[in-house]
Amino acid sequence: MLKHLDQIVPRPTSHGVGLKRVLLSGDETETAVTQIAVTRLAEGEVAAEHRHESMEEYFYFLKGEAAVCVDGRELLCREGDFLQVECGRSHSVLAKSEVEMLTVGVAYASPENPPLR
């Protein structure tokens, strides 16, 4: 599979703010990856606090600056920063400027929480 970012139609994120271009969705792979996307938030947009009980999330900041709050701890993320948000941790994202980030979700499996597939 080969895709080019400019040929992927942007769509709203599941958090109701920003747009994402999905490079790979969970139904396109047999792995535990739920999604890989390039996500853009306009300055001032906020992805409200939430948690994923069965997914770990990774953010690689390509452009801009965002305040990411993880379990009540605020982290300032800029271009070149990588952030891991472990399964079950509450987090929110506030775009301090226009932000572009690579987001990766991976399903979490344990004896109590078997793989989704």
N, C-alpha and C positions, 0 to 999 in steps of 0.2 A: 504494500500500500504506500503510495506517495501522495502527499497533499501539499498544497501551497497556501500559506496563511491568507493571502489576499483573495483566494478563490473560495474561502469558507465564509458563508453568510453569518454575520454577527446575530446573536440572539440574546434575549434577557437572561440574566443569571437566575438561579433558583431563590436568591435572596431579595429579588425585586429591585436591585440597583445595578447599574453598570451593564456592560455587554460582554459576551464571551464568544470566542471562535473556538469551537471544540475540535481539537486535533485528533482525539481518539476517545470514543465513548465505550462504556462497559460492554455494550452489545457487539462491539467490533473486535473483542479480544477474549481469549479464554483465561487470561490472567486475573489477578485480584485488583487490577486497575479499574477504578470506577469511571474516571475521566481524566483527560489531560486537555487543558484549554489555555488560551491566552485571554486574560480578562482585563478589561479596561474600566476604570472608575473615573468619573469627572471629579474635579476638585470639590470637596464638601460632601460627596456621597458617602453613605455609611451602610455597610453590611452589618445589621444589628446583631447583638450578641446571640450566639447559638452554639450548639454542640452536636457532634456526630457520634452517636453511640457505637456505630459499627464501621467507622471509616477514619483513617489517619489522613491528614491533609498537609501538603507541602506547597510553599510559595517561594518562587524565585522572582525578585523584583527587577524588572527590565528597565523601568522608567519611573521617575517621580518619587514621592515620599508619602508614606502612610503611617498612621498610628495604629498599631495592632495591639489589642488588649487580650491577653491570654490568662484566664483564671485571675482576673483583677490586676495583672501586671502589665503596664503599658510599655510597648517596645516601639521605637522609631525605626522604621524600615525604609531603606533607600536603594537606589540602583546598585545591583551587585549583591544585595543581601539575600540570604536563604533562610527560611523559617520553617520549622517542623512543628505542627500542632498535633499532638498525640490524641488518639481516640478518647472521647469522653471529656475533653477539656473545652471549657467555654471560651469563645473567642469572637471578636468583632474587628472590623476594619474601617477606619476613617481615612479617606483620601485627603491628605494635606495639600496636594497638588494633583494634577492629572496623573493617574497611576496606570502602569501597564505591568502585569505580572503573569508569569507562567504558574498555573495552578494544577496540582496533581492530587487526585484522591485515590486511596488504596483501601480496599475492604480489609477489615481486621478480622482475623479468625482466632478463636480460642475454643477450648472444650465447651464453654458455656455459650459461645457465639460462633457457630460453624460458618464456613465460607458461604457466600451468597449463591455460588454456582453449584 
